[in-house]
Amino acid sequence: MMNCPNCAGVALVMSERQGVEIDYCPQCRGVWLDRGELDKLIERAVPRAPSGYVPPAQPGYHHRKPKSWLSEIFD
């Protein structure tokens, strides 16, 4: 088990979210990723719309953006 590089003597906690292991410090809430894990997060954060898709225009309607699964990691 690794200690937090910022907080002396505080052990990092490992959490797995959707196949990505994330090490975080419960004290400073710092997050550390292993090689390739940031790429996995970025791939899953980018929405994939069908080719040529254009969302319908709705004047006067302000749609609230849905929460990303990425926001669940840092709650």
mmCIF file of the N, C-alpha and C atoms, coordinates in Angstrom:
data_MODEL
# 
_entry.id   MODEL 
# 
loop_
_atom_site.group_PDB 
_atom_site.id 
_atom_site.type_symbol 
_atom_site.label_atom_id 
_atom_site.label_alt_id 
_atom_site.label_comp_id 
_atom_site.label_asym_id 
_atom_site.label_entity_id 
_atom_site.label_seq_id 
_atom_site.pdbx_PDB_ins_code 
_atom_site.Cartn_x 
_atom_site.Cartn_y 
_atom_site.Cartn_z 
_atom_site.occupancy 
_atom_site.B_iso_or_equiv 
_atom_site.pdbx_formal_charge 
_atom_site.auth_seq_id 
_atom_site.auth_comp_id 
_atom_site.auth_asym_id 
_atom_site.auth_atom_id 
_atom_site.pdbx_PDB_model_num 
ATOM 1   N N  . MET A 1 1  ? 0.854   -1.184 0.000   1.00 0.00 ? 1  MET A N  1 
ATOM 2   C CA . MET A 1 1  ? 0.000   0.000  0.000   1.00 0.00 ? 1  MET A CA 1 
ATOM 3   C C  . MET A 1 1  ? 0.896   1.243  0.000   1.00 0.00 ? 1  MET A C  1 
ATOM 4   N N  . MET A 1 2  ? 0.527   2.196  -0.828  1.00 0.00 ? 2  MET A N  1 
ATOM 5   C CA . MET A 1 2  ? 1.310   3.428  -0.944  1.00 0.00 ? 2  MET A CA 1 
ATOM 6   C C  . MET A 1 2  ? 0.772   4.503  -0.013  1.00 0.00 ? 2  MET A C  1 
ATOM 7   N N  . ASN A 1 3  ? 1.660   5.382  0.399   1.00 0.00 ? 3  ASN A N  1 
ATOM 8   C CA . ASN A 1 3  ? 1.255   6.555  1.166   1.00 0.00 ? 3  ASN A CA 1 
ATOM 9   C C  . ASN A 1 3  ? 1.069   7.733  0.234   1.00 0.00 ? 3  ASN A C  1 
ATOM 10  N N  . CYS A 1 4  ? 0.236   8.674  0.650   1.00 0.00 ? 4  CYS A N  1 
ATOM 11  C CA . CYS A 1 4  ? -0.007  9.885  -0.138  1.00 0.00 ? 4  CYS A CA 1 
ATOM 12  C C  . CYS A 1 4  ? 1.278   10.701 -0.227  1.00 0.00 ? 4  CYS A C  1 
ATOM 13  N N  . PRO A 1 5  ? 1.649   11.132 -1.435  1.00 0.00 ? 5  PRO A N  1 
ATOM 14  C CA . PRO A 1 5  ? 2.843   11.962 -1.583  1.00 0.00 ? 5  PRO A CA 1 
ATOM 15  C C  . PRO A 1 5  ? 2.708   13.334 -0.911  1.00 0.00 ? 5  PRO A C  1 
ATOM 16  N N  . ASN A 1 6  ? 1.460   13.795 -0.685  1.00 0.00 ? 6  ASN A N  1 
ATOM 17  C CA . ASN A 1 6  ? 1.255   15.115 -0.087  1.00 0.00 ? 6  ASN A CA 1 
ATOM 18  C C  . ASN A 1 6  ? 1.060   15.074 1.427   1.00 0.00 ? 6  ASN A C  1 
ATOM 19  N N  . CYS A 1 7  ? 0.483   14.003 1.927   1.00 0.00 ? 7  CYS A N  1 
ATOM 20  C CA . CYS A 1 7  ? 0.135   13.898 3.347   1.00 0.00 ? 7  CYS A CA 1 
ATOM 21  C C  . CYS A 1 7  ? 1.013   12.830 3.993   1.00 0.00 ? 7  CYS A C  1 
ATOM 22  N N  . ALA A 1 8  ? 1.889   13.235 4.857   1.00 0.00 ? 8  ALA A N  1 
ATOM 23  C CA . ALA A 1 8  ? 2.818   12.295 5.492   1.00 0.00 ? 8  ALA A CA 1 
ATOM 24  C C  . ALA A 1 8  ? 2.072   11.230 6.287   1.00 0.00 ? 8  ALA A C  1 
ATOM 25  N N  . GLY A 1 9  ? 2.338   9.957  5.964   1.00 0.00 ? 9  GLY A N  1 
ATOM 26  C CA . GLY A 1 9  ? 1.803   8.858  6.737   1.00 0.00 ? 9  GLY A CA 1 
ATOM 27  C C  . GLY A 1 9  ? 0.348   8.486  6.467   1.00 0.00 ? 9  GLY A C  1 
ATOM 28  N N  . VAL A 1 10 ? -0.300  9.084  5.483   1.00 0.00 ? 10 VAL A N  1 
ATOM 29  C CA . VAL A 1 10 ? -1.685  8.751  5.163   1.00 0.00 ? 10 VAL A CA 1 
ATOM 30  C C  . VAL A 1 10 ? -1.694  7.782  3.987   1.00 0.00 ? 10 VAL A C  1 
ATOM 31  N N  . ALA A 1 11 ? -2.292  6.605  4.201   1.00 0.00 ? 11 ALA A N  1 
ATOM 32  C CA . ALA A 1 11 ? -2.324  5.579  3.162   1.00 0.00 ? 11 ALA A CA 1 
ATOM 33  C C  . ALA A 1 11 ? -3.368  5.915  2.106   1.00 0.00 ? 11 ALA A C  1 
ATOM 34  N N  . LEU A 1 12 ? -3.011  5.682  0.840   1.00 0.00 ? 12 LEU A N  1 
ATOM 35  C CA . LEU A 1 12 ? -3.953  5.867  -0.256  1.00 0.00 ? 12 LEU A CA 1 
ATOM 36  C C  . LEU A 1 12 ? -4.990  4.747  -0.226  1.00 0.00 ? 12 LEU A C  1 
ATOM 37  N N  . VAL A 1 13 ? -6.204  5.068  -0.631  1.00 0.00 ? 13 VAL A N  1 
ATOM 38  C CA . VAL A 1 13 ? -7.296  4.111  -0.697  1.00 0.00 ? 13 VAL A CA 1 
ATOM 39  C C  . VAL A 1 13 ? -7.561  3.824  -2.170  1.00 0.00 ? 13 VAL A C  1 
ATOM 40  N N  . MET A 1 14 ? -7.712  2.520  -2.503  1.00 0.00 ? 14 MET A N  1 
ATOM 41  C CA . MET A 1 14 ? -7.990  2.163  -3.885  1.00 0.00 ? 14 MET A CA 1 
ATOM 42  C C  . MET A 1 14 ? -9.485  1.947  -4.068  1.00 0.00 ? 14 MET A C  1 
ATOM 43  N N  . SER A 1 15 ? -10.010 2.501  -5.152  1.00 0.00 ? 15 SER A N  1 
ATOM 44  C CA . SER A 1 15 ? -11.407 2.326  -5.505  1.00 0.00 ? 15 SER A CA 1 
ATOM 45  C C  . SER A 1 15 ? -11.467 1.943  -6.972  1.00 0.00 ? 15 SER A C  1 
ATOM 46  N N  . GLU A 1 16 ? -12.401 1.063  -7.316  1.00 0.00 ? 16 GLU A N  1 
ATOM 47  C CA . GLU A 1 16 ? -12.566 0.680  -8.718  1.00 0.00 ? 16 GLU A CA 1 
ATOM 48  C C  . GLU A 1 16 ? -13.916 1.170  -9.200  1.00 0.00 ? 16 GLU A C  1 
ATOM 49  N N  . ARG A 1 17 ? -13.917 1.909  -10.271 1.00 0.00 ? 17 ARG A N  1 
ATOM 50  C CA . ARG A 1 17 ? -15.138 2.424  -10.883 1.00 0.00 ? 17 ARG A CA 1 
ATOM 51  C C  . ARG A 1 17 ? -15.136 2.080  -12.353 1.00 0.00 ? 17 ARG A C  1 
ATOM 52  N N  . GLN A 1 18 ? -16.071 1.280  -12.755 1.00 0.00 ? 18 GLN A N  1 
ATOM 53  C CA . GLN A 1 18 ? -16.247 0.892  -14.155 1.00 0.00 ? 18 GLN A CA 1 
ATOM 54  C C  . GLN A 1 18 ? -14.949 0.395  -14.784 1.00 0.00 ? 18 GLN A C  1 
ATOM 55  N N  . GLY A 1 19 ? -14.232 -0.450 -14.046 1.00 0.00 ? 19 GLY A N  1 
ATOM 56  C CA . GLY A 1 19 ? -13.024 -1.071 -14.572 1.00 0.00 ? 19 GLY A CA 1 
ATOM 57  C C  . GLY A 1 19 ? -11.764 -0.238 -14.475 1.00 0.00 ? 19 GLY A C  1 
ATOM 58  N N  . VAL A 1 20 ? -11.816 0.926  -13.845 1.00 0.00 ? 20 VAL A N  1 
ATOM 59  C CA . VAL A 1 20 ? -10.641 1.777  -13.694 1.00 0.00 ? 20 VAL A CA 1 
ATOM 60  C C  . VAL A 1 20 ? -10.311 1.871  -12.207 1.00 0.00 ? 20 VAL A C  1 
ATOM 61  N N  . GLU A 1 21 ? -9.077  1.496  -11.854 1.00 0.00 ? 21 GLU A N  1 
ATOM 62  C CA . GLU A 1 21 ? -8.636  1.592  -10.468 1.00 0.00 ? 21 GLU A CA 1 
ATOM 63  C C  . GLU A 1 21 ? -8.117  2.994  -10.201 1.00 0.00 ? 21 GLU A C  1 
ATOM 64  N N  . ILE A 1 22 ? -8.616  3.575  -9.135  1.00 0.00 ? 22 ILE A N  1 
ATOM 65  C CA . ILE A 1 22 ? -8.246  4.942  -8.772  1.00 0.00 ? 22 ILE A CA 1 
ATOM 66  C C  . ILE A 1 22 ? -7.710  4.923  -7.352  1.00 0.00 ? 22 ILE A C  1 
ATOM 67  N N  . ASP A 1 23 ? -6.537  5.477  -7.152  1.00 0.00 ? 23 ASP A N  1 
ATOM 68  C CA . ASP A 1 23 ? -5.971  5.619  -5.811  1.00 0.00 ? 23 ASP A CA 1 
ATOM 69  C C  . ASP A 1 23 ? -6.219  7.056  -5.367  1.00 0.00 ? 23 ASP A C  1 
ATOM 70  N N  . TYR A 1 24 ? -6.787  7.212  -4.165  1.00 0.00 ? 24 TYR A N  1 
ATOM 71  C CA . TYR A 1 24 ? -7.042  8.567  -3.679  1.00 0.00 ? 24 TYR A CA 1 
ATOM 72  C C  . TYR A 1 24 ? -6.701  8.671  -2.207  1.00 0.00 ? 24 TYR A C  1 
ATOM 73  N N  . CYS A 1 25 ? -6.436  9.893  -1.780  1.00 0.00 ? 25 CYS A N  1 
ATOM 74  C CA . CYS A 1 25 ? -6.106  10.178 -0.389  1.00 0.00 ? 25 CYS A CA 1 
ATOM 75  C C  . CYS A 1 25 ? -7.378  10.643 0.322   1.00 0.00 ? 25 CYS A C  1 
ATOM 76  N N  . PRO A 1 26 ? -7.768  9.966  1.401   1.00 0.00 ? 26 PRO A N  1 
ATOM 77  C CA . PRO A 1 26 ? -8.977  10.369 2.114   1.00 0.00 ? 26 PRO A CA 1 
ATOM 78  C C  . PRO A 1 26 ? -8.818  11.705 2.848   1.00 0.00 ? 26 PRO A C  1 
ATOM 79  N N  . GLN A 1 27 ? -7.583  12.151 3.040   1.00 0.00 ? 27 GLN A N  1 
ATOM 80  C CA . GLN A 1 27 ? -7.353  13.405 3.755   1.00 0.00 ? 27 GLN A CA 1 
ATOM 81  C C  . GLN A 1 27 ? -7.382  14.613 2.820   1.00 0.00 ? 27 GLN A C  1 
ATOM 82  N N  . CYS A 1 28 ? -6.529  14.617 1.787   1.00 0.00 ? 28 CYS A N  1 
ATOM 83  C CA . CYS A 1 28 ? -6.453  15.783 0.889   1.00 0.00 ? 28 CYS A CA 1 
ATOM 84  C C  . CYS A 1 28 ? -7.299  15.599 -0.363  1.00 0.00 ? 28 CYS A C  1 
ATOM 85  N N  . ARG A 1 29 ? -7.857  14.393 -0.568  1.00 0.00 ? 29 ARG A N  1 
ATOM 86  C CA . ARG A 1 29 ? -8.688  14.043 -1.708  1.00 0.00 ? 29 ARG A CA 1 
ATOM 87  C C  . ARG A 1 29 ? -7.918  14.088 -3.030  1.00 0.00 ? 29 ARG A C  1 
ATOM 88  N N  . GLY A 1 30 ? -6.599  13.965 -2.953  1.00 0.00 ? 30 GLY A N  1 
ATOM 89  C CA . GLY A 1 30 ? -5.776  13.863 -4.153  1.00 0.00 ? 30 GLY A CA 1 
ATOM 90  C C  . GLY A 1 30 ? -6.038  12.541 -4.843  1.00 0.00 ? 30 GLY A C  1 
ATOM 91  N N  . VAL A 1 31 ? -5.928  12.523 -6.161  1.00 0.00 ? 31 VAL A N  1 
ATOM 92  C CA . VAL A 1 31 ? -6.208  11.331 -6.955  1.00 0.00 ? 31 VAL A CA 1 
ATOM 93  C C  . VAL A 1 31 ? -4.965  10.986 -7.768  1.00 0.00 ? 31 VAL A C  1 
ATOM 94  N N  . TRP A 1 32 ? -4.610  9.692  -7.754  1.00 0.00 ? 32 TRP A N  1 
ATOM 95  C CA . TRP A 1 32 ? -3.471  9.204  -8.523  1.00 0.00 ? 32 TRP A CA 1 
ATOM 96  C C  . TRP A 1 32 ? -3.931  8.056  -9.395  1.00 0.00 ? 32 TRP A C  1 
ATOM 97  N N  . LEU A 1 33 ? -3.471  8.077  -10.643 1.00 0.00 ? 33 LEU A N  1 
ATOM 98  C CA . LEU A 1 33 ? -3.840  7.055  -11.618 1.00 0.00 ? 33 LEU A CA 1 
ATOM 99  C C  . LEU A 1 33 ? -2.588  6.334  -12.088 1.00 0.00 ? 33 LEU A C  1 
ATOM 100 N N  . ASP A 1 34 ? -2.737  5.036  -12.379 1.00 0.00 ? 34 ASP A N  1 
ATOM 101 C CA . ASP A 1 34 ? -1.641  4.265  -12.953 1.00 0.00 ? 34 ASP A CA 1 
ATOM 102 C C  . ASP A 1 34 ? -1.618  4.490  -14.466 1.00 0.00 ? 34 ASP A C  1 
ATOM 103 N N  . ARG A 1 35 ? -0.570  4.010  -15.097 1.00 0.00 ? 35 ARG A N  1 
ATOM 104 C CA . ARG A 1 35 ? -0.397  4.183  -16.539 1.00 0.00 ? 35 ARG A CA 1 
ATOM 105 C C  . ARG A 1 35 ? -1.614  3.638  -17.292 1.00 0.00 ? 35 ARG A C  1 
ATOM 106 N N  . GLY A 1 36 ? -2.127  4.421  -18.214 1.00 0.00 ? 36 GLY A N  1 
ATOM 107 C CA . GLY A 1 36 ? -3.240  3.999  -19.055 1.00 0.00 ? 36 GLY A CA 1 
ATOM 108 C C  . GLY A 1 36 ? -4.619  4.277  -18.474 1.00 0.00 ? 36 GLY A C  1 
ATOM 109 N N  . GLU A 1 37 ? -4.699  4.550  -17.171 1.00 0.00 ? 37 GLU A N  1 
ATOM 110 C CA . GLU A 1 37 ? -6.008  4.768  -16.559 1.00 0.00 ? 37 GLU A CA 1 
ATOM 111 C C  . GLU A 1 37 ? -6.625  6.103  -16.961 1.00 0.00 ? 37 GLU A C  1 
ATOM 112 N N  . LEU A 1 38 ? -5.817  7.132  -17.153 1.00 0.00 ? 38 LEU A N  1 
ATOM 113 C CA . LEU A 1 38 ? -6.342  8.418  -17.615 1.00 0.00 ? 38 LEU A CA 1 
ATOM 114 C C  . LEU A 1 38 ? -6.924  8.264  -19.022 1.00 0.00 ? 38 LEU A C  1 
ATOM 115 N N  . ASP A 1 39 ? -6.252  7.501  -19.872 1.00 0.00 ? 39 ASP A N  1 
ATOM 116 C CA . ASP A 1 39 ? -6.774  7.260  -21.224 1.00 0.00 ? 39 ASP A CA 1 
ATOM 117 C C  . ASP A 1 39 ? -8.134  6.574  -21.168 1.00 0.00 ? 39 ASP A C  1 
ATOM 118 N N  . LYS A 1 40 ? -8.295  5.599  -20.264 1.00 0.00 ? 40 LYS A N  1 
ATOM 119 C CA . LYS A 1 40 ? -9.579  4.916  -20.112 1.00 0.00 ? 40 LYS A CA 1 
ATOM 120 C C  . LYS A 1 40 ? -10.668 5.890  -19.673 1.00 0.00 ? 40 LYS A C  1 
ATOM 121 N N  . LEU A 1 41 ? -10.335 6.774  -18.734 1.00 0.00 ? 41 LEU A N  1 
ATOM 122 C CA . LEU A 1 41 ? -11.315 7.761  -18.263 1.00 0.00 ? 41 LEU A CA 1 
ATOM 123 C C  . LEU A 1 41 ? -11.730 8.703  -19.378 1.00 0.00 ? 41 LEU A C  1 
ATOM 124 N N  . ILE A 1 42 ? -10.778 9.155  -20.157 1.00 0.00 ? 42 ILE A N  1 
ATOM 125 C CA . ILE A 1 42 ? -11.067 10.090 -21.252 1.00 0.00 ? 42 ILE A CA 1 
ATOM 126 C C  . ILE A 1 42 ? -11.938 9.417  -22.304 1.00 0.00 ? 42 ILE A C  1 
ATOM 127 N N  . GLU A 1 43 ? -11.633 8.166  -22.648 1.00 0.00 ? 43 GLU A N  1 
ATOM 128 C CA . GLU A 1 43 ? -12.438 7.444  -23.639 1.00 0.00 ? 43 GLU A CA 1 
ATOM 129 C C  . GLU A 1 43 ? -13.891 7.331  -23.202 1.00 0.00 ? 43 GLU A C  1 
ATOM 130 N N  . ARG A 1 44 ? -14.102 7.098  -21.928 1.00 0.00 ? 44 ARG A N  1 
ATOM 131 C CA . ARG A 1 44 ? -15.464 6.915  -21.427 1.00 0.00 ? 44 ARG A CA 1 
ATOM 132 C C  . ARG A 1 44 ? -16.183 8.229  -21.184 1.00 0.00 ? 44 ARG A C  1 
ATOM 133 N N  . ALA A 1 45 ? -15.440 9.317  -21.073 1.00 0.00 ? 45 ALA A N  1 
ATOM 134 C CA . ALA A 1 45 ? -16.058 10.619 -20.807 1.00 0.00 ? 45 ALA A CA 1 
ATOM 135 C C  . ALA A 1 45 ? -16.543 11.302 -22.076 1.00 0.00 ? 45 ALA A C  1 
ATOM 136 N N  . VAL A 1 46 ? -15.984 10.950 -23.219 1.00 0.00 ? 46 VAL A N  1 
ATOM 137 C CA . VAL A 1 46 ? -16.354 11.584 -24.481 1.00 0.00 ? 46 VAL A CA 1 
ATOM 138 C C  . VAL A 1 46 ? -17.626 10.916 -25.005 1.00 0.00 ? 46 VAL A C  1 
ATOM 139 N N  . PRO A 1 47 ? -18.715 11.688 -25.128 1.00 0.00 ? 47 PRO A N  1 
ATOM 140 C CA . PRO A 1 47 ? -19.957 11.090 -25.642 1.00 0.00 ? 47 PRO A CA 1 
ATOM 141 C C  . PRO A 1 47 ? -19.806 10.702 -27.108 1.00 0.00 ? 47 PRO A C  1 
ATOM 142 N N  . ARG A 1 48 ? -20.403 9.600  -27.453 1.00 0.00 ? 48 ARG A N  1 
ATOM 143 C CA . ARG A 1 48 ? -20.346 9.110  -28.825 1.00 0.00 ? 48 ARG A CA 1 
ATOM 144 C C  . ARG A 1 48 ? -21.711 9.296  -29.477 1.00 0.00 ? 48 ARG A C  1 
ATOM 145 N N  . ALA A 1 49 ? -21.820 10.283 -30.353 1.00 0.00 ? 49 ALA A N  1 
ATOM 146 C CA . ALA A 1 49 ? -23.070 10.520 -31.083 1.00 0.00 ? 49 ALA A CA 1 
ATOM 147 C C  . ALA A 1 49 ? -22.982 9.825  -32.432 1.00 0.00 ? 49 ALA A C  1 
ATOM 148 N N  . PRO A 1 50 ? -24.100 9.356  -32.948 1.00 0.00 ? 50 PRO A N  1 
ATOM 149 C CA . PRO A 1 50 ? -24.084 8.737  -34.280 1.00 0.00 ? 50 PRO A CA 1 
ATOM 150 C C  . PRO A 1 50 ? -23.571 9.719  -35.331 1.00 0.00 ? 50 PRO A C  1 
ATOM 151 N N  . SER A 1 51 ? -22.933 9.202  -36.339 1.00 0.00 ? 51 SER A N  1 
ATOM 152 C CA . SER A 1 51 ? -22.392 10.029 -37.402 1.00 0.00 ? 51 SER A CA 1 
ATOM 153 C C  . SER A 1 51 ? -23.506 10.837 -38.069 1.00 0.00 ? 51 SER A C  1 
ATOM 154 N N  . GLY A 1 52 ? -23.298 12.132 -38.203 1.00 0.00 ? 52 GLY A N  1 
ATOM 155 C CA . GLY A 1 52 ? -24.274 12.999 -38.842 1.00 0.00 ? 52 GLY A CA 1 
ATOM 156 C C  . GLY A 1 52 ? -25.412 13.434 -37.930 1.00 0.00 ? 52 GLY A C  1 
ATOM 157 N N  . TYR A 1 53 ? -25.381 13.048 -36.667 1.00 0.00 ? 53 TYR A N  1 
ATOM 158 C CA . TYR A 1 53 ? -26.461 13.401 -35.728 1.00 0.00 ? 53 TYR A CA 1 
ATOM 159 C C  . TYR A 1 53 ? -26.416 14.882 -35.397 1.00 0.00 ? 53 TYR A C  1 
ATOM 160 N N  . VAL A 1 54 ? -27.555 15.532 -35.486 1.00 0.00 ? 54 VAL A N  1 
ATOM 161 C CA . VAL A 1 54 ? -27.700 16.937 -35.090 1.00 0.00 ? 54 VAL A CA 1 
ATOM 162 C C  . VAL A 1 54 ? -28.848 16.992 -34.097 1.00 0.00 ? 54 VAL A C  1 
ATOM 163 N N  . PRO A 1 55 ? -28.604 17.455 -32.859 1.00 0.00 ? 55 PRO A N  1 
ATOM 164 C CA . PRO A 1 55 ? -29.694 17.499 -31.887 1.00 0.00 ? 55 PRO A CA 1 
ATOM 165 C C  . PRO A 1 55 ? -30.781 18.469 -32.336 1.00 0.00 ? 55 PRO A C  1 
ATOM 166 N N  . PRO A 1 56 ? -32.040 18.152 -32.056 1.00 0.00 ? 56 PRO A N  1 
ATOM 167 C CA . PRO A 1 56 ? -33.130 19.032 -32.472 1.00 0.00 ? 56 PRO A CA 1 
ATOM 168 C C  . PRO A 1 56 ? -33.088 20.366 -31.731 1.00 0.00 ? 56 PRO A C  1 
ATOM 169 N N  . ALA A 1 57 ? -33.378 21.427 -32.460 1.00 0.00 ? 57 ALA A N  1 
ATOM 170 C CA . ALA A 1 57 ? -33.411 22.766 -31.857 1.00 0.00 ? 57 ALA A CA 1 
ATOM 171 C C  . ALA A 1 57 ? -34.757 22.967 -31.173 1.00 0.00 ? 57 ALA A C  1 
ATOM 172 N N  . GLN A 1 58 ? -34.695 23.444 -29.940 1.00 0.00 ? 58 GLN A N  1 
ATOM 173 C CA . GLN A 1 58 ? -35.920 23.721 -29.190 1.00 0.00 ? 58 GLN A CA 1 
ATOM 174 C C  . GLN A 1 58 ? -35.796 25.118 -28.585 1.00 0.00 ? 58 GLN A C  1 
ATOM 175 N N  . PRO A 1 59 ? -36.312 26.124 -29.272 1.00 0.00 ? 59 PRO A N  1 
ATOM 176 C CA . PRO A 1 59 ? -36.167 27.498 -28.779 1.00 0.00 ? 59 PRO A CA 1 
ATOM 177 C C  . PRO A 1 59 ? -36.827 27.677 -27.412 1.00 0.00 ? 59 PRO A C  1 
ATOM 178 N N  . GLY A 1 60 ? -36.130 28.386 -26.556 1.00 0.00 ? 60 GLY A N  1 
ATOM 179 C CA . GLY A 1 60 ? -36.667 28.692 -25.235 1.00 0.00 ? 60 GLY A CA 1 
ATOM 180 C C  . GLY A 1 60 ? -36.542 27.558 -24.240 1.00 0.00 ? 60 GLY A C  1 
ATOM 181 N N  . TYR A 1 61 ? -35.987 26.459 -24.652 1.00 0.00 ? 61 TYR A N  1 
ATOM 182 C CA . TYR A 1 61 ? -35.861 25.304 -23.766 1.00 0.00 ? 61 TYR A CA 1 
ATOM 183 C C  . TYR A 1 61 ? -34.386 25.133 -23.427 1.00 0.00 ? 61 TYR A C  1 
ATOM 184 N N  . HIS A 1 62 ? -34.092 25.133 -22.151 1.00 0.00 ? 62 HIS A N  1 
ATOM 185 C CA . HIS A 1 62 ? -32.717 24.962 -21.685 1.00 0.00 ? 62 HIS A CA 1 
ATOM 186 C C  . HIS A 1 62 ? -32.615 23.602 -21.013 1.00 0.00 ? 62 HIS A C  1 
ATOM 187 N N  . HIS A 1 63 ? -31.985 22.682 -21.707 1.00 0.00 ? 63 HIS A N  1 
ATOM 188 C CA . HIS A 1 63 ? -31.854 21.322 -21.192 1.00 0.00 ? 63 HIS A CA 1 
ATOM 189 C C  . HIS A 1 63 ? -30.708 21.266 -20.190 1.00 0.00 ? 63 HIS A C  1 
ATOM 190 N N  . ARG A 1 64 ? -30.957 20.683 -19.042 1.00 0.00 ? 64 ARG A N  1 
ATOM 191 C CA . ARG A 1 64 ? -29.908 20.513 -18.050 1.00 0.00 ? 64 ARG A CA 1 
ATOM 192 C C  . ARG A 1 64 ? -29.026 19.348 -18.484 1.00 0.00 ? 64 ARG A C  1 
ATOM 193 N N  . LYS A 1 65 ? -27.744 19.594 -18.513 1.00 0.00 ? 65 LYS A N  1 
ATOM 194 C CA . LYS A 1 65 ? -26.807 18.571 -18.935 1.00 0.00 ? 65 LYS A CA 1 
ATOM 195 C C  . LYS A 1 65 ? -26.804 17.440 -17.906 1.00 0.00 ? 65 LYS A C  1 
ATOM 196 N N  . PRO A 1 66 ? -26.964 16.193 -18.357 1.00 0.00 ? 66 PRO A N  1 
ATOM 197 C CA . PRO A 1 66 ? -26.961 15.074 -17.409 1.00 0.00 ? 66 PRO A CA 1 
ATOM 198 C C  . PRO A 1 66 ? -25.588 14.901 -16.783 1.00 0.00 ? 66 PRO A C  1 
ATOM 199 N N  . LYS A 1 67 ? -25.558 14.369 -15.570 1.00 0.00 ? 67 LYS A N  1 
ATOM 200 C CA . LYS A 1 67 ? -24.306 14.128 -14.893 1.00 0.00 ? 67 LYS A CA 1 
ATOM 201 C C  . LYS A 1 67 ? -23.508 13.078 -15.645 1.00 0.00 ? 67 LYS A C  1 
ATOM 202 N N  . SER A 1 68 ? -22.231 13.303 -15.771 1.00 0.00 ? 68 SER A N  1 
ATOM 203 C CA . SER A 1 68 ? -21.340 12.359 -16.405 1.00 0.00 ? 68 SER A CA 1 
ATOM 204 C C  . SER A 1 68 ? -20.983 11.272 -15.404 1.00 0.00 ? 68 SER A C  1 
ATOM 205 N N  . TRP A 1 69 ? -20.690 10.068 -15.906 1.00 0.00 ? 69 TRP A N  1 
ATOM 206 C CA . TRP A 1 69 ? -20.255 9.004  -15.005 1.00 0.00 ? 69 TRP A CA 1 
ATOM 207 C C  . TRP A 1 69 ? -18.937 9.385  -14.366 1.00 0.00 ? 69 TRP A C  1 
ATOM 208 N N  . LEU A 1 70 ? -18.185 10.294 -15.030 1.00 0.00 ? 70 LEU A N  1 
ATOM 209 C CA . LEU A 1 70 ? -16.915 10.741 -14.491 1.00 0.00 ? 70 LEU A CA 1 
ATOM 210 C C  . LEU A 1 70 ? -17.109 11.508 -13.189 1.00 0.00 ? 70 LEU A C  1 
ATOM 211 N N  . SER A 1 71 ? -18.243 12.227 -13.046 1.00 0.00 ? 71 SER A N  1 
ATOM 212 C CA . SER A 1 71 ? -18.510 12.973 -11.811 1.00 0.00 ? 71 SER A CA 1 
ATOM 213 C C  . SER A 1 71 ? -18.738 12.039 -10.633 1.00 0.00 ? 71 SER A C  1 
ATOM 214 N N  . GLU A 1 72 ? -19.163 10.789 -10.895 1.00 0.00 ? 72 GLU A N  1 
ATOM 215 C CA . GLU A 1 72 ? -19.372 9.817  -9.815  1.00 0.00 ? 72 GLU A CA 1 
ATOM 216 C C  . GLU A 1 72 ? -18.058 9.433  -9.161  1.00 0.00 ? 72 GLU A C  1 
ATOM 217 N N  . ILE A 1 73 ? -16.980 9.473  -9.924  1.00 0.00 ? 73 ILE A N  1 
ATOM 218 C CA . ILE A 1 73 ? -15.675 9.091  -9.394  1.00 0.00 ? 73 ILE A CA 1 
ATOM 219 C C  . ILE A 1 73 ? -15.227 10.067 -8.314  1.00 0.00 ? 73 ILE A C  1 
ATOM 220 N N  . PHE A 1 74 ? -15.534 11.330 -8.480  1.00 0.00 ? 74 PHE A N  1 
ATOM 221 C CA . PHE A 1 74 ? -15.019 12.357 -7.583  1.00 0.00 ? 74 PHE A CA 1 
ATOM 222 C C  . PHE A 1 74 ? -16.071 12.886 -6.616  1.00 0.00 ? 74 PHE A C  1 
ATOM 223 N N  . ASP A 1 75 ? -17.071 12.079 -6.249  1.00 0.00 ? 75 ASP A N  1 
ATOM 224 C CA . ASP A 1 75 ? -18.094 12.551 -5.323  1.00 0.00 ? 75 ASP A CA 1 
ATOM 225 C C  . ASP A 1 75 ? -17.669 12.438 -3.882  1.00 0.00 ? 75 ASP A C  1 
# 
